[in-house]
Amino acid sequence: LEGVFLHRERLMFVCSPQSPLAARTGVTLDELGRFPFIWREKGTQTLEIVKRWLRENAPADFPRQTLSLANMEAAKRIVEEGYGVTIIPATASWREIDAGLLKRLDVKNFDLTVDYGLFSTKGRILSRAVEAFLETLCAIGIFTHSDNLRTRMTRRRKGAR
């Protein structure tokens, strides 16, 4: 396999704008521990990174109440309705934050990111459909490191590895 680094995504704690936490300029994990924590998507890289960070940084009894949901959209909706807090990628929350449906929480010492990459069989020629799809993704501008993908695709077209 060969891989190319595509994107670094910042994670953030969010709550409902009606939550008592929303009015705070800074929040500690002890304070967050009093609110239900919404876990998302079992088996994902993001979940494992969040769990590891919480094990290393949160009080032993954090979180005191939890709810596990199958996907991020469900987690955002339940937090919007005022039930607890969750951690989601920044790009997944822009619409809701801009619309006033979610509030980003400034949590002391919380600076967590997740890295994403694209892996393929080494030396394999990508189909035209795959190349067109990847070009479209690069053109949208959602990747922090889309130039890495463009460089890789250019090298493949020229026959270099």
C-alpha positions in Angstrom: 0.0 0.0 0.0 1.0 3.6 -0.5 -0.7 6.6 1.2 -1.0 10.3 0.9 -1.8 12.7 3.7 -5.0 14.7 2.8 -6.5 16.5 5.7 -6.0 17.5 9.4 -9.3 18.1 11.1 -9.7 19.9 14.3 -12.2 18.4 16.8 -14.3 20.5 19.1 -16.7 20.1 22.0 -20.2 21.5 21.3 -23.4 22.0 23.2 -26.8 23.5 22.7 -26.9 27.3 22.8 -29.5 27.0 25.6 -27.1 24.9 27.7 -25.7 26.7 30.8 -22.2 25.9 29.4 -22.9 28.0 26.3 -22.6 31.3 28.1 -19.2 30.4 29.5 -15.9 31.7 28.0 -14.0 28.7 29.2 -15.0 25.3 30.5 -13.1 22.6 32.4 -13.6 18.9 32.0 -14.9 18.7 35.6 -17.7 21.1 34.6 -18.4 19.1 31.4 -18.5 15.9 33.4 -21.8 17.0 35.0 -23.5 16.9 31.6 -24.3 13.7 29.5 -21.6 12.9 27.0 -22.7 11.7 23.5 -20.4 9.1 22.1 -20.5 8.7 18.3 -19.8 6.0 15.7 -18.3 2.9 17.3 -15.1 1.6 15.7 -13.9 4.9 14.1 -10.5 6.4 14.4 -12.0 9.5 15.8 -13.7 7.7 18.6 -10.5 6.0 19.6 -8.5 9.3 19.6 -11.2 11.0 21.7 -11.3 8.0 24.2 -7.5 8.0 24.5 -7.4 11.8 25.1 -10.1 11.6 27.7 -8.4 8.7 29.5 -5.2 10.8 29.7 -6.8 14.2 30.5 -10.2 13.8 32.1 -11.1 12.9 35.7 -11.6 9.2 36.4 -15.4 9.6 36.6 -15.7 11.5 33.3 -18.2 11.3 31.8 -20.8 10.5 34.5 -23.6 9.9 32.0 -23.3 8.7 28.4 -25.3 7.9 25.4 -23.9 6.2 22.3 -25.3 6.9 18.9 -24.7 5.4 15.5 -23.7 8.5 13.6 -22.6 12.1 13.8 -25.9 13.6 12.5 -27.8 11.9 15.3 -25.3 13.2 17.9 -25.6 16.8 16.6 -29.4 16.7 16.7 -29.6 15.4 20.2 -27.1 18.0 21.4 -29.0 20.7 19.5 -32.1 19.7 21.6 -30.2 20.3 24.8 -29.2 16.8 25.8 -25.5 16.9 26.7 -22.3 17.6 24.9 -20.3 15.9 22.2 -17.0 16.2 20.3 -17.3 16.6 16.5 -15.0 17.6 13.6 -15.0 21.4 12.9 -16.1 21.0 9.3 -19.1 18.9 10.4 -20.3 21.6 12.7 -20.0 24.9 10.7 -23.5 24.9 9.4 -25.1 24.3 12.8 -22.8 26.8 14.6 -23.5 29.5 11.9 -27.2 28.8 12.2 -27.1 29.1 16.0 -28.1 25.5 16.6 -24.8 24.5 18.3 -22.3 26.4 20.4 -18.5 25.6 20.3 -17.1 25.2 23.8 -13.7 26.4 24.7 -12.4 23.6 26.9 -9.2 24.1 28.8 -6.3 22.1 27.3 -8.4 20.6 24.5 -6.5 20.7 21.3 -7.2 17.6 19.4 -7.0 16.8 15.7 -7.6 13.8 13.4 -5.5 13.1 10.3 -7.0 11.6 7.2 -5.3 10.0 4.2 -5.9 8.1 1.1 -4.4 4.6 0.7 -4.2 2.6 -2.5 -2.3 -0.4 -3.8 1.2 0.6 -4.7 1.7 1.2 -8.4 -1.9 0.6 -9.2 -3.3 2.9 -12.0 -6.4 4.7 -10.9 -9.5 4.5 -13.1 -10.6 7.7 -14.8 -13.7 7.8 -12.6 -11.6 7.6 -9.5 -9.3 10.4 -10.8 -12.2 12.6 -11.7 -13.7 12.0 -8.2 -10.4 12.9 -6.5 -10.0 16.0 -8.7 -13.5 17.1 -7.7 -12.7 16.7 -4.0 -9.5 18.8 -4.4 -11.4 21.5 -6.3 -14.0 21.8 -3.6 -11.2 22.9 -1.2 -12.2 20.8 1.8 -8.8 19.2 2.4 -6.1 21.0 4.3 -3.5 19.2 2.3 -5.1 18.7 -1.1 -1.8 19.6 -2.9 -0.4 16.3 -1.6 -3.1 14.4 -3.6 -2.6 16.6 -6.7 1.1 15.9 -6.6 0.5 12.2 -6.2 -1.9 12.1 -9.1 0.4 14.1 -11.4 3.3 11.7 -10.6 1.1 8.7 -11.4 0.1 10.1 -14.7 3.7 10.6 -15.6 4.5 7.0 -14.6 6.6 7.8 -11.6 6.0 6.2 -8.2 
